[in-house]
Amino acid sequence: MTRLLSRRTVRVRLALLYAAIFLLLGTAVIVVIVLATRSTSPQVAVTAHPQPQPGTGSPLRPPRASLPPRPPSVPSIHVLPSTQALVQQHTADVNRILLVAWIVLALTAIVSIPLGWFAAGRMLRPVREITRRTRSITAGNLHERLALDGPRDEFTELGETLDDLLARLQRSFEAQRRFVANASHELRTPLTVERTLLQVALADPEASSATLRATCEELLAAGRDQERLLEAMLTLAASESGIGEREPVDLADVAARVVAKPRPEVDAGGLSVTSDLSPAATTGDHELLERMLANLLDNAVQHNIPAGTVHVRTGVADGRPFTEVTNSGLVIAPDEVPVLFEPFRRFGQQRVGDSGRQGLGLSIVRAIANAHGATVNATPGPNGGLAIVVSFPPSAAVADPPAAGEPERS
């Protein structure tokens, strides 16, 4: 028991609390008994001897004129012998009752400690069950749940909260496993290509300088693809780990710089890139936000149709700064939209990472948006293409309300 008391667990504190409450209530009851016994003490019998009034005398003895009148006297009180015994008996009974009450209170207080210990153990049994089950859950069995039964109370709510947490952890671990597996595949493929090119070049005894030069150029192109893939993966990892210091950023300025950068794909596909940039002040990491907008624009350009359109818009709606990139393209089913934000995932029958693309563009967009507390909403167009809106939380730097007539998006 001494070892348990020294641990000061919740069960020990509850048991001591129960005993303290019992002592307090018991003391209050004894005080009430004392007050009640004092108010019901026996009355004292009083006998008075009246004195003759001045100017009056006995009918048999006339008053003496020479004597001065006697002052009135207070009646004398005499306690009868039977009443005095009753008071003594009442006092002895009260003292005996108080003594017994204090003894019973002390004994019951001592007994209340183990009873409180038992009651606290019964009440805390769900907590021990939650602790036992949670300790048994590891990365290999995240699919298991606590699934507490019993009445609906605080403990079942705690169990449901932990089950929700385990579900989120399971989804996160599965996403990491997919990411590692896909990244390993994406890195293995160019390494295999480079090794094959080197083996073919070395196995040809009649290889000329032009052949070797062409092989070296192919190796350099493969190396550049690997560098872009590694850079994208590092950006994704950095954005998922959060941002450091925030600085004021205007999304309109960032979007203007991103749109102004030349893109060979725009001219090659005959695309039309337009913009409607209104001030959208927020706070965050300037480089990450520029990378996010660049990925949105690259995605809109790459997944387009010949002579298609791309429209970039920034502004403030409902007090929330936003940026929107809309493009034309193939028709996308609504249930396929979430797949686009997964790293190295397939869209339809074509792998997103084919044709020299890493397939991490929209994954990086979502990770950067989450790091800034923003939300990403992608809506397929009725005639094809996609409209992606990144809405940032209200910022203290936003001083001007939305302009009149500016369309609002939720």
C-alpha positions as CSV (number, residue, x, y, z in Angstrom):
1,M,0.0,0.0,0.0
2,T,2.9,2.4,0.8
3,R,4.4,1.8,-2.7
4,L,1.0,2.5,-4.3
5,L,0.5,5.6,-2.3
6,S,3.9,6.9,-3.3
7,R,3.0,6.5,-7.0
8,R,0.2,9.0,-6.6
9,T,-1.8,7.5,-9.4
10,V,-5.3,8.6,-10.4
11,R,-6.7,5.7,-8.5
12,V,-4.9,6.7,-5.3
13,R,-5.9,10.3,-5.6
14,L,-9.6,9.3,-6.2
15,A,-9.5,7.0,-3.1
16,L,-8.0,9.8,-0.9
17,L,-10.6,12.2,-2.3
18,Y,-13.4,9.9,-1.5
19,A,-12.1,9.6,2.1
20,A,-11.6,13.3,2.5
21,I,-15.2,14.0,1.3
22,F,-16.5,11.4,3.7
23,L,-14.6,13.0,6.6
24,L,-15.9,16.4,5.7
25,L,-19.5,15.4,5.5
26,G,-19.2,13.3,8.7
27,T,-17.8,16.3,10.6
28,A,-20.6,18.4,9.3
29,V,-23.2,15.9,10.6
30,I,-21.5,15.9,14.1
31,V,-21.6,19.7,14.2
32,V,-25.3,19.6,13.4
33,I,-25.9,17.1,16.2
34,V,-24.0,19.3,18.7
35,L,-26.1,22.3,17.7
36,A,-29.3,20.4,17.9
37,T,-28.5,19.0,21.4
38,R,-27.6,22.4,22.8
39,S,-31.0,23.8,21.6
40,T,-32.9,21.0,23.3
41,S,-31.2,21.2,26.8
42,P,-33.7,20.7,29.8
43,Q,-35.3,23.9,31.3
44,V,-34.1,25.0,34.8
45,A,-36.8,25.1,37.4
46,V,-37.1,28.6,39.1
47,T,-38.8,29.4,42.5
48,A,-39.3,33.0,43.6
49,H,-39.9,34.3,47.1
50,P,-41.9,37.5,46.8
51,Q,-41.1,40.4,49.1
52,P,-43.7,42.8,50.6
53,Q,-44.1,46.0,48.7
54,P,-43.4,49.3,50.4
55,G,-46.3,50.8,52.2
56,T,-48.0,47.5,52.9
57,G,-47.8,45.4,56.0
58,S,-49.2,42.3,57.6
59,P,-52.8,42.6,58.8
60,L,-51.7,41.4,62.2
61,R,-48.6,43.6,62.5
62,P,-48.9,47.3,61.6
63,P,-45.9,48.8,59.8
64,R,-43.3,50.7,61.6
65,A,-43.1,54.3,60.7
66,S,-39.6,54.8,62.0
67,L,-38.0,52.1,59.6
68,P,-37.1,53.2,56.0
69,P,-38.7,51.2,53.2
70,R,-36.7,48.2,51.9
71,P,-35.6,48.2,48.3
72,P,-37.2,45.7,46.0
73,S,-35.1,42.5,45.7
74,V,-34.6,40.2,42.7
75,P,-36.3,36.9,43.1
76,S,-33.9,34.2,44.2
77,I,-33.4,31.2,41.9
78,H,-33.3,27.7,43.3
79,V,-32.5,24.6,41.1
80,L,-34.5,21.6,42.3
81,P,-32.5,18.5,43.0
82,S,-34.3,16.5,40.3
83,T,-33.6,19.1,37.6
84,Q,-29.9,19.3,38.4
85,A,-29.6,15.5,38.0
86,L,-31.4,15.7,34.7
87,V,-29.0,18.4,33.4
88,Q,-26.0,16.3,34.4
89,Q,-27.5,13.2,32.8
90,H,-28.2,15.1,29.5
91,T,-24.6,16.5,29.4
92,A,-23.2,13.0,30.0
93,D,-25.4,11.5,27.2
94,V,-24.3,14.3,24.8
95,N,-20.6,13.7,25.5
96,R,-21.0,10.0,25.1
97,I,-22.8,10.4,21.8
98,L,-20.1,12.8,20.5
99,L,-17.4,10.4,21.5
100,V,-19.1,7.5,19.8
101,A,-19.7,9.6,16.7
102,W,-16.1,10.6,16.5
103,I,-14.9,7.1,16.9
104,V,-17.4,5.8,14.3
105,L,-16.3,8.6,11.9
106,A,-12.6,7.8,12.3
107,L,-13.3,4.1,11.7
108,T,-15.5,4.6,8.7
109,A,-13.0,7.1,7.2
110,I,-10.3,4.4,7.5
111,V,-12.6,1.9,5.9
112,S,-13.6,4.4,3.1
113,I,-10.0,4.4,1.7
114,P,-10.0,0.7,0.5
115,L,-13.7,1.1,-0.5
116,G,-12.7,4.2,-2.5
117,W,-9.8,2.3,-4.0
118,F,-12.1,-0.4,-5.2
119,A,-14.7,2.0,-6.5
120,A,-12.0,4.0,-8.3
121,G,-10.6,0.8,-9.8
122,R,-14.1,0.0,-11.2
123,M,-14.5,3.4,-12.7
124,L,-11.0,3.4,-14.2
125,R,-11.3,0.0,-15.7
126,P,-12.0,1.4,-19.3
127,V,-8.8,3.5,-19.0
128,R,-6.7,0.4,-18.2
129,E,-8.4,-1.4,-21.2
130,I,-7.6,1.6,-23.5
131,T,-4.0,1.6,-22.3
132,R,-3.6,-2.1,-22.8
133,R,-5.0,-2.2,-26.3
134,T,-3.2,1.0,-27.4
135,R,0.2,-0.5,-26.3
136,S,-0.5,-3.6,-28.4
137,I,-1.0,-1.5,-31.6
138,T,2.1,-1.0,-33.7
139,A,2.8,0.0,-37.3
140,G,2.1,-3.6,-38.3
141,N,-1.5,-3.7,-37.0
142,L,-2.7,-0.2,-37.3
143,H,-6.0,-1.7,-38.7
144,E,-7.0,-2.8,-35.2
145,R,-9.4,-0.5,-33.2
146,L,-10.2,-0.2,-29.6
147,A,-14.0,-0.6,-30.2
148,L,-15.0,0.0,-26.5
149,D,-18.4,-1.3,-25.6
150,G,-20.6,-0.2,-22.6
151,P,-22.6,2.9,-21.9
152,R,-22.1,6.1,-23.7
153,D,-19.8,8.1,-21.5
154,E,-16.5,10.0,-21.5
155,F,-14.5,6.8,-21.8
156,T,-16.3,5.6,-24.9
157,E,-15.9,9.1,-26.5
158,L,-12.1,8.9,-25.7
159,G,-12.0,5.4,-27.3
160,E,-13.8,6.7,-30.4
161,T,-11.3,9.6,-30.6
162,L,-8.4,7.3,-30.4
163,D,-10.0,5.1,-33.1
164,D,-10.2,8.1,-35.4
165,L,-6.6,8.9,-34.7
166,L,-5.6,5.3,-35.5
167,A,-7.5,5.5,-38.8
168,R,-5.7,8.7,-39.7
169,L,-2.3,7.2,-38.8
170,Q,-3.2,4.1,-40.9
171,R,-4.0,6.2,-43.9
172,S,-0.7,8.2,-43.4
173,F,1.4,5.0,-43.1
174,E,-0.2,3.5,-46.2
175,A,0.4,6.7,-48.1
176,Q,4.1,6.7,-47.0
177,R,4.4,3.0,-48.0
178,R,3.0,3.8,-51.4
179,F,5.2,6.8,-51.8
180,V,8.4,4.9,-50.8
181,A,7.5,2.0,-53.2
182,N,6.7,4.3,-56.1
183,A,9.8,6.5,-55.5
184,S,11.9,3.4,-55.4
185,H,10.4,2.3,-58.7
186,E,10.9,5.7,-60.3
187,L,14.5,5.9,-59.2
188,R,15.2,2.3,-60.2
189,T,14.0,2.9,-63.8
190,P,16.5,5.6,-64.9
191,L,19.3,3.7,-63.1
192,T,18.5,0.6,-65.2
193,V,18.4,2.7,-68.3
194,E,21.8,4.3,-67.6
195,R,23.4,0.9,-66.9
196,T,21.9,-0.5,-70.1
197,L,23.3,2.3,-72.1
198,L,26.8,1.9,-70.6
199,Q,26.7,-1.9,-71.1
200,V,25.7,-1.5,-74.8
201,A,28.4,1.1,-75.4
202,L,31.1,-0.9,-73.8
203,A,30.0,-4.2,-75.5
204,D,30.4,-2.7,-79.0
205,P,34.0,-3.0,-80.0
206,E,33.5,-0.8,-83.0
207,A,31.8,2.0,-81.2
208,S,32.8,5.4,-82.6
209,S,33.3,8.7,-80.9
210,A,29.9,9.8,-82.2
211,T,28.2,6.7,-80.7
212,L,29.9,7.3,-77.4
213,R,29.0,11.0,-77.5
214,A,25.3,10.1,-78.1
215,T,25.4,7.7,-75.2
216,C,26.9,10.3,-72.9
217,E,24.2,12.8,-74.0
218,E,21.5,10.2,-73.1
219,L,23.1,9.6,-69.8
220,L,23.1,13.3,-69.1
221,A,19.4,13.6,-70.0
222,A,18.6,10.7,-67.7
223,G,20.7,12.3,-64.9
224,R,18.7,15.6,-65.3
225,D,15.5,13.6,-65.0
226,Q,16.7,12.1,-61.8
227,E,17.7,15.5,-60.4
228,R,14.2,16.9,-61.1
229,L,12.7,13.9,-59.4
230,L,14.9,14.2,-56.4
231,E,14.2,17.9,-56.2
232,A,10.5,17.3,-56.4
233,M,10.7,14.7,-53.6
234,L,12.8,17.0,-51.4
235,T,10.3,19.8,-51.9
236,L,7.4,17.5,-51.0
237,A,9.2,16.3,-47.9
238,A,10.1,19.9,-46.9
239,S,6.5,21.1,-47.4
240,E,5.0,18.2,-45.5
241,S,7.3,19.0,-42.5
242,G,5.8,22.5,-42.2
243,I,7.1,26.0,-42.7
244,G,9.3,28.1,-40.4
245,E,9.0,31.9,-40.3
246,R,6.1,33.5,-42.2
247,E,6.4,36.6,-44.2
248,P,3.9,38.8,-46.0
249,V,3.2,37.5,-49.5
250,D,1.0,38.8,-52.2
251,L,-0.3,35.9,-54.4
252,A,-0.8,38.3,-57.3
253,D,2.9,39.2,-57.4
254,V,3.9,35.6,-57.1
255,A,1.5,34.5,-59.9
256,A,2.7,37.3,-62.1
257,R,6.3,36.1,-61.9
258,V,5.3,32.5,-62.5
259,V,3.1,33.4,-65.6
260,A,5.9,35.6,-67.0
261,K,8.4,32.7,-67.1
262,P,8.7,31.2,-70.6
263,R,7.4,27.7,-71.2
264,P,8.3,25.8,-74.4
265,E,5.2,23.6,-74.0
266,V,2.9,26.7,-74.4
267,D,4.2,27.6,-77.8
268,A,4.5,23.9,-78.9
269,G,0.9,23.2,-78.1
270,G,-0.5,26.5,-79.2
271,L,-1.9,27.2,-75.8
272,S,-3.4,30.6,-74.7
273,V,-2.4,31.6,-71.1
274,T,-4.4,34.5,-69.6
275,S,-4.5,35.9,-66.1
276,D,-6.7,38.1,-63.9
277,L,-4.6,39.0,-60.9
278,S,-6.2,40.9,-58.0
279,P,-4.3,41.6,-54.8
280,A,-4.4,38.6,-52.4
281,A,-2.2,39.3,-49.4
282,T,-1.4,36.4,-47.1
283,T,1.6,35.2,-45.0
284,G,3.8,32.2,-45.6
285,D,7.0,30.9,-47.2
286,H,7.6,32.9,-50.4
287,E,9.6,30.1,-52.2
288,L,7.2,27.4,-51.4
289,L,4.2,29.5,-52.6
290,E,6.0,30.2,-55.8
291,R,6.7,26.5,-56.3
292,M,3.0,25.8,-55.6
293,L,1.8,28.2,-58.3
294,A,4.5,27.0,-60.7
295,N,3.3,23.4,-60.3
296,L,-0.3,24.4,-60.8
297,L,0.6,26.2,-64.0
298,D,2.8,23.4,-65.2
299,N,0.1,20.9,-64.5
300,A,-2.4,23.0,-66.4
301,V,-0.1,23.3,-69.4
302,Q,1.0,19.7,-69.5
303,H,-2.5,18.2,-69.2
304,N,-4.1,20.2,-71.9
305,I,-5.3,19.8,-75.5
306,P,-3.9,21.4,-78.6
307,A,-4.8,25.1,-78.9
308,G,-6.2,24.9,-75.4
309,T,-6.5,27.6,-72.7
310,V,-5.1,28.2,-69.3
311,H,-6.4,30.9,-67.0
312,V,-4.8,32.1,-63.7
313,R,-6.7,34.2,-61.2
314,T,-6.0,35.6,-57.7
315,G,-8.1,37.6,-55.3
316,V,-10.0,37.6,-52.0
317,A,-13.3,35.9,-51.5
318,D,-15.2,35.9,-48.2
319,G,-12.0,37.4,-46.6
320,R,-9.9,34.4,-47.7
321,P,-7.1,35.0,-50.2
322,F,-7.1,32.5,-53.1
323,T,-5.5,31.5,-56.3
324,E,-7.2,29.6,-59.1
325,V,-5.8,27.9,-62.2
326,T,-8.3,26.7,-64.8
327,N,-7.4,24.8,-68.0
328,S,-9.0,23.0,-70.8
329,G,-8.3,19.3,-71.4
330,L,-9.7,15.8,-71.3
331,V,-13.0,15.1,-69.5
332,I,-12.2,13.9,-65.9
333,A,-14.7,12.0,-63.8
334,P,-15.3,13.4,-60.4
335,D,-14.2,10.2,-58.7
336,E,-10.9,10.4,-60.4
337,V,-10.0,13.8,-59.1
338,P,-8.5,12.6,-55.7
339,V,-6.2,10.3,-57.6
340,L,-4.5,13.3,-59.2
341,F,-3.2,14.5,-55.9
342,E,-1.6,11.1,-55.0
343,P,2.2,10.8,-55.8
344,F,3.1,8.6,-58.7
345,R,-0.5,7.6,-59.3
346,R,-2.2,6.7,-62.6
347,F,-4.8,8.8,-64.4
348,G,-6.9,6.5,-66.6
349,Q,-4.5,4.1,-68.4
350,Q,-1.6,6.5,-68.5
351,R,0.9,6.7,-65.7
352,V,1.2,10.3,-64.4
353,G,5.0,10.0,-64.2
354,D,5.4,8.9,-67.8
355,S,6.9,11.1,-70.5
356,G,9.6,12.5,-68.2
357,R,7.1,13.7,-65.6
358,Q,7.6,13.0,-62.0
359,G,4.0,12.8,-61.1
360,L,4.5,14.9,-57.9
361,G,3.2,18.2,-59.1
362,L,-0.2,18.2,-57.5
363,S,1.1,16.2,-54.5
364,I,3.5,19.1,-53.8
365,V,0.6,21.6,-54.3
366,R,-1.5,19.9,-51.6
367,A,1.5,19.5,-49.2
368,I,2.4,23.2,-49.5
369,A,-1.2,24.2,-49.1
370,N,-1.6,22.1,-46.0
371,A,1.6,23.6,-44.5
372,H,0.0,27.1,-44.9
373,G,-3.3,26.0,-43.5
374,A,-5.0,26.4,-47.0
375,T,-7.5,24.2,-48.6
376,V,-7.3,22.8,-52.2
377,N,-10.5,22.2,-54.2
378,A,-10.4,20.7,-57.6
379,T,-13.5,20.7,-59.8
380,P,-13.7,19.0,-63.3
381,G,-15.0,21.2,-66.1
382,P,-18.2,20.1,-67.9
383,N,-16.3,20.2,-71.3
384,G,-13.0,18.9,-69.9
385,G,-10.1,20.2,-68.0
386,L,-9.8,21.1,-64.3
387,A,-10.3,24.1,-62.1
388,I,-8.0,24.1,-59.0
389,V,-8.6,26.7,-56.2
390,V,-6.3,27.1,-53.3
391,S,-8.0,29.1,-50.6
392,F,-5.8,30.5,-47.7
393,P,-7.1,31.3,-44.2
394,P,-7.9,35.0,-43.4
395,S,-4.8,37.0,-42.7
396,A,-4.3,40.1,-40.6
397,A,-2.3,41.5,-43.6
398,V,-5.5,41.6,-45.7
399,A,-6.8,45.1,-45.1
400,D,-8.9,45.7,-48.2
401,P,-12.2,43.9,-48.7
402,P,-13.1,42.2,-52.0
403,A,-13.8,44.6,-54.8
404,A,-17.3,45.1,-55.8
405,G,-18.5,42.7,-58.4
406,E,-15.7,40.2,-57.7
407,P,-16.9,36.7,-57.9
408,E,-16.8,34.8,-54.6
409,R,-15.8,31.2,-54.2
410,S,-16.4,29.0,-51.2
